[in-house]
């Protein structure tokens, strides 16, 4: 079973930036299309952004458009999420996984906490 490892979260002031990383125990190329998800306090998990297996196609949730950038480096077996102009409402635990309805995904990693606060 795939093990997911997210890193790069932390405490940042509004307007700041963070870059999240995601790697797995297997090959991300075999996983195919991947995505970042987040779960704000007291809310359901939601998709933030997705990237195709070759990295050539990306999609973003409305709240991420223009501020976040998803990418992947298959040679390094790593996916990234560059987050700029962070807002308090971006505070959440961020997870990576295959691209799917998050309610249908059974296996998750620990996630990485992002807290945006002054």
PAVOPA-875519 format. One record per atom (N, C-alpha, C): residue in three letters; residue number from 1; x, y, z; atom name. Coordinates in steps of 0.2 Angstrom, whole numbers, m for minus. Each point is the difference from the previous one (the first is absolute). Last residue first. Layout:
PAVOPA-875519
 code pos     x     y     z site
  ALA NUM     X     Y     Z   CA
...
//
This chain:
PAVOPA-875519
 code pos     x     y     z site
  UNK 118    m5   181    60    N
  UNK 118     4     6     2   CA
  UNK 118     2    m1     8    C
  UNK 117    m7   m20   m19    N
  UNK 117    m2     4     6   CA
  UNK 117     5     5     1    C
  UNK 116    m6   m24   m13    N
  UNK 116     1     7    m2   CA
  UNK 116    m2     4     5    C
  UNK 115     8   m27    m3    N
  UNK 115    m4     5     4   CA
  UNK 115     2     7    m2    C
  UNK 114     2   m28    m7    N
  UNK 114     1     7    m3   CA
  UNK 114    m4     4     5    C
  UNK 113     9   m27     1    N
  UNK 113    m4     5     2   CA
  UNK 113     2     7    m3    C
  UNK 112     1   m26   m10    N
  UNK 112     4     5     3   CA
  UNK 112    m4     6     2    C
  UNK 111    m4   m29    m4    N
  UNK 111    m1     7    m2   CA
  UNK 111     5     5     3    C
  UNK 110    m3   m25     1    N
  UNK 110    m1     4     6   CA
  UNK 110    m2     7    m2    C
  UNK 109    m6   m18   m18    N
  UNK 109     6     1     4   CA
  UNK 109    m2     4     6    C
  UNK 108   m18   m17   m13    N
  UNK 108     3     7     0   CA
  UNK 108     6     0     5    C
  UNK 107   m19   m17   m13    N
  UNK 107     6     0     3   CA
  UNK 107     3     7    m1    C
  UNK 106   m22    m6    m9    N
  UNK 106     1    m3     7   CA
  UNK 106     6     1     3    C
  UNK 105   m17    13   m19    N
  UNK 105     7    m2     2   CA
  UNK 105     1    m3     7    C
  UNK 104   m20    10   m10    N
  UNK 104     1    m7    m3   CA
  UNK 104     7    m2     2    C
  UNK 103    m8    22     4    N
  UNK 103    m4    m5     4   CA
  UNK 103     1    m7    m1    C
  UNK 102    10    18   m13    N
  UNK 102     4    m1     7   CA
  UNK 102    m4    m5     4    C
  UNK 101     0     0   m26    N
  UNK 101    m4     3     5   CA
  UNK 101     3    m2     6    C
  UNK 100    18     1   m17    N
  UNK 100    m6    m4     1   CA
  UNK 100    m4     4     4    C
  UNK  99    27    m2    m8    N
  UNK  99    m6     4    m2   CA
  UNK  99    m6    m4     0    C
  UNK  98    21    m6    16    N
  UNK  98    m2    m1    m7   CA
  UNK  98    m6     5    m1    C
  UNK  97    15     8    19    N
  UNK  97    m3    m6    m1   CA
  UNK  97    m1    m1    m8    C
  UNK  96     8    18    23    N
  UNK  96     0    m2    m7   CA
  UNK  96    m2    m7    m1    C
  UNK  95    m5    21    19    N
  UNK  95     2    m7    m1   CA
  UNK  95     1     0    m8    C
  UNK  94    m2    19    22    N
  UNK  94     0    m1    m7   CA
  UNK  94     3    m7    m1    C
  UNK  93   m14    15    20    N
  UNK  93     5    m5    m1   CA
  UNK  93     0    m2    m7    C
  UNK  92    m6    25     8    N
  UNK  92    m3    m6    m1   CA
  UNK  92     6    m6     1    C
  UNK  91    m5    29    m5    N
  UNK  91     2    m5     6   CA
  UNK  91    m4    m6    m1    C
  UNK  90    m3    19   m14    N
  UNK  90     4    m6    m3   CA
  UNK  90     2    m4     6    C
  UNK  89   m12    20     4    N
  UNK  89    m4    m5    m2   CA
  UNK  89     3    m6    m4    C
  UNK  88    12    20     6    N
  UNK  88    m2    m3     6   CA
  UNK  88    m5    m6    m1    C
  UNK  87    17     7   m20    N
  UNK  87    m5     3     4   CA
  UNK  87    m2    m4     6    C
  UNK  86    22     4   m19    N
  UNK  86    m5    m4     4   CA
  UNK  86    m4     4     4    C
  UNK  85    16     3   m20    N
  UNK  85    m5     4     2   CA
  UNK  85    m5    m4     5    C
  UNK  84    13   m17   m13    N
  UNK  84     2     7     1   CA
  UNK  84    m6     4     2    C
  UNK  83    10   m27    m3    N
  UNK  83    m6     4     2   CA
  UNK  83     3     7     2    C
  UNK  82     7   m25   m14    N
  UNK  82     2     7     2   CA
  UNK  82    m6     4     2    C
  UNK  81     4   m27    m2    N
  UNK  81    m5     5     0   CA
  UNK  81     3     7     3    C
  UNK  80     9   m27   m11    N
  UNK  80     0     6     4   CA
  UNK  80    m6     5    m1    C
  UNK  79    11   m28    m3    N
  UNK  79    m4     5    m2   CA
  UNK  79     0     6     5    C
  UNK  78    17   m22    m7    N
  UNK  78    m2     5     4   CA
  UNK  78    m5     5    m3    C
  UNK  77    17   m18    m8    N
  UNK  77    m6    m3     4   CA
  UNK  77    m3     5     5    C
  UNK  76    18     3   m16    N
  UNK  76     2     1     7   CA
  UNK  76    m6    m3     4    C
  UNK  75    m1     0   m23    N
  UNK  75     6    m2     1   CA
  UNK  75     2     0     7    C
  UNK  74   m20     9    m8    N
  UNK  74    m1    m7     1   CA
  UNK  74     7    m3     1    C
  UNK  73   m11    23     6    N
  UNK  73     6    m2    m3   CA
  UNK  73     1    m7     1    C
  UNK  72   m21    21     1    N
  UNK  72     3    m7     2   CA
  UNK  72     7    m1    m4    C
  UNK  71   m20    21     8    N
  UNK  71     5    m3    m5   CA
  UNK  71     2    m7     3    C
  UNK  70   m18    24     4    N
  UNK  70     1    m8     1   CA
  UNK  70     5    m2    m5    C
  UNK  69    m7    25    12    N
  UNK  69     2    m4    m6   CA
  UNK  69     2    m7     2    C
  UNK  68   m16    24    10    N
  UNK  68     4    m7     1   CA
  UNK  68     2    m2    m7    C
  UNK  67   m11    20     1    N
  UNK  67     4     1     6   CA
  UNK  67     4    m6     1    C
  UNK  66   m16     3   m18    N
  UNK  66     4     6     0   CA
  UNK  66     4     1     6    C
  UNK  65   m19   m17     3    N
  UNK  65     1     3    m7   CA
  UNK  65     4     7     1    C
  UNK  64   m11   m14    18    N
  UNK  64     8    m1    m2   CA
  UNK  64     2     4    m6    C
  UNK  63   m23    m2     8    N
  UNK  63     4     4     5   CA
  UNK  63     7     0    m1    C
  UNK  62   m15   m12   m15    N
  UNK  62    m1     7    m1   CA
  UNK  62     5     4     5    C
  UNK  61     8   m24    m6    N
  UNK  61    m6     2     3   CA
  UNK  61     0     8    m1    C
  UNK  60    14   m14   m18    N
  UNK  60     0     3     7   CA
  UNK  60    m7     2     2    C
  UNK  59    17   m16   m19    N
  UNK  59    m6     3     2   CA
  UNK  59     0     3     7    C
  UNK  58    17    m9   m22    N
  UNK  58    m1     1     7   CA
  UNK  58    m7     3     0    C
  UNK  57    19   m13   m18    N
  UNK  57    m7     2     1   CA
  UNK  57    m1     1     8    C
  UNK  56    21    m8    m8    N
  UNK  56    m2     5    m5   CA
  UNK  56    m7     3     1    C
  UNK  55    13   m19    11    N
  UNK  55     1     7     3   CA
  UNK  55    m2     6    m5    C
  UNK  54    m1   m25    m1    N
  UNK  54     6     3    m3   CA
  UNK  54     1     7     3    C
  UNK  53   m19   m13     7    N
  UNK  53     6    m4     2   CA
  UNK  53     6     3    m3    C
  UNK  52   m19    17     7    N
  UNK  52     0    m6    m4   CA
  UNK  52     7    m3     1    C
  UNK  51   m12    16    18    N
  UNK  51     5     0    m5   CA
  UNK  51     0    m7    m4    C
  UNK  50   m16    18    19    N
  UNK  50     2    m7    m3   CA
  UNK  50     5     1    m5    C
  UNK  49   m12    13    24    N
  UNK  49     3     1    m7   CA
  UNK  49     2    m7    m2    C
  UNK  48   m14     4    19    N
  UNK  48     3     7    m1   CA
  UNK  48     3     0    m7    C
  UNK  47   m20   m15    14    N
  UNK  47     5     0    m5   CA
  UNK  47     3     7     0    C
  UNK  46   m12    m9    22    N
  UNK  46    m1     2    m6   CA
  UNK  46     6     0    m4    C
  UNK  45   m12    m9    25    N
  UNK  45     5     0    m4   CA
  UNK  45    m2     2    m7    C
  UNK  44   m14     8    21    N
  UNK  44     1    m6    m4   CA
  UNK  44     7     1    m4    C
  UNK  43    m4    14    23    N
  UNK  43    m3    m1    m6   CA
  UNK  43     2    m7    m4    C
  UNK  42     7    10    22    N
  UNK  42    m7    m1     0   CA
  UNK  42    m3    m1    m6    C
  UNK  41    24    10    m2    N
  UNK  41    m3    m2     7   CA
  UNK  41    m8     0    m1    C
  UNK  40    13    m4   m23    N
  UNK  40    m1     5     5   CA
  UNK  40    m3    m2     7    C
  UNK  39    13   m13   m21    N
  UNK  39    m6    m1     5   CA
  UNK  39     0     6     5    C
  UNK  38    10    m7   m27    N
  UNK  38     1     3     7   CA
  UNK  38    m6    m1     4    C
  UNK  37    15   m10   m24    N
  UNK  37    m6     1     4   CA
  UNK  37     1     4     6    C
  UNK  36    13    m7   m25    N
  UNK  36     0     3     7   CA
  UNK  36    m7     1     2    C
  UNK  35     8   m18   m20    N
  UNK  35    m3     6     2   CA
  UNK  35     2     2     7    C
  UNK  34     5   m16   m25    N
  UNK  34     0     1     7   CA
  UNK  34    m3     6     2    C
  UNK  33     3   m20   m21    N
  UNK  33    m2     7     2   CA
  UNK  33    m1     0     7    C
  UNK  32    14   m20    m4    N
  UNK  32    m4     4    m5   CA
  UNK  32    m1     7     2    C
  UNK  31    12   m21     9    N
  UNK  31    m7     2     3   CA
  UNK  31    m4     4    m5    C
  UNK  30    22    m8    m5    N
  UNK  30    m5    m5     0   CA
  UNK  30    m7     2     3    C
  UNK  29    18    15     0    N
  UNK  29    m2    m1    m7   CA
  UNK  29    m5    m6     0    C
  UNK  28    11     5    20    N
  UNK  28    m6     4    m1   CA
  UNK  28    m2     0    m7    C
  UNK  27    12   m20    15    N
  UNK  27     1     5    m5   CA
  UNK  27    m6     4    m2    C
  UNK  26     4    m9    25    N
  UNK  26     0    m3    m7   CA
  UNK  26     2     5    m5    C
  UNK  25    m3     5    23    N
  UNK  25     4    m5     0   CA
  UNK  25     1    m4    m6    C
  UNK  24    m4    27     1    N
  UNK  24    m3    m6     2   CA
  UNK  24     5    m6     0    C
  UNK  23    m3    29     2    N
  UNK  23     3    m5    m3   CA
  UNK  23    m3    m7     2    C
  UNK  22    m2    30     0    N
  UNK  22    m3    m7     1   CA
  UNK  22     4    m5    m3    C
  UNK  21     1    28     9    N
  UNK  21     2    m6    m4   CA
  UNK  21    m3    m6     2    C
  UNK  20    m3    29     1    N
  UNK  20    m1    m6     3   CA
  UNK  20     3    m6    m5    C
  UNK  19     3    28     6    N
  UNK  19     1    m5    m5   CA
  UNK  19    m1    m7     3    C
  UNK  18    m7    28     6    N
  UNK  18     3    m7     2   CA
  UNK  18     0    m4    m6    C
  UNK  17    m4    28     8    N
  UNK  17     0    m5    m5   CA
  UNK  17     3    m7     3    C
  UNK  16   m14    26     8    N
  UNK  16     7    m4    m1   CA
  UNK  16    m1    m6    m5    C
  UNK  15   m18    16     8    N
  UNK  15     4     2    m6   CA
  UNK  15     7    m4    m1    C
  UNK  14   m10    m1    24    N
  UNK  14    m4     1    m6   CA
  UNK  14     4     4    m5    C
  UNK  13    14   m15    16    N
  UNK  13    m4     6     1   CA
  UNK  13    m5     0    m6    C
  UNK  12     9   m24    10    N
  UNK  12     2     6    m4   CA
  UNK  12    m5     6     0    C
  UNK  11     9   m27    10    N
  UNK  11    m4     6     1   CA
  UNK  11     3     6    m4    C
  UNK  10     0   m26    m9    N
  UNK  10     2     4     6   CA
  UNK  10    m4     6     1    C
  UNK   9     7   m23   m18    N
  UNK   9    m4     4     3   CA
  UNK   9     3     4     5    C
  UNK   8    10   m17   m13    N
  UNK   8     1     6    m2   CA
  UNK   8    m5     5     3    C
  UNK   7    m3   m27    m7    N
  UNK   7     4     4     4   CA
  UNK   7     0     7    m2    C
  UNK   6   m11   m28    m3    N
  UNK   6    m1     7    m1   CA
  UNK   6     5     4     5    C
  UNK   5    m4   m26   m10    N
  UNK   5     3     4     5   CA
  UNK   5     0     7    m2    C
  UNK   4   m12   m26    m4    N
  UNK   4     0     6    m2   CA
  UNK   4     4     4     5    C
  UNK   3    m3   m27    m9    N
  UNK   3     1     5     6   CA
  UNK   3     1     7    m2    C
  UNK   2   m12   m24   m12    N
  UNK   2     4     6     0   CA
  UNK   2     0     4     6    C
  UNK   1    m2   m27    m2    N
  UNK   1    m4     6     0   CA
  UNK   1     4     6     0    C
//
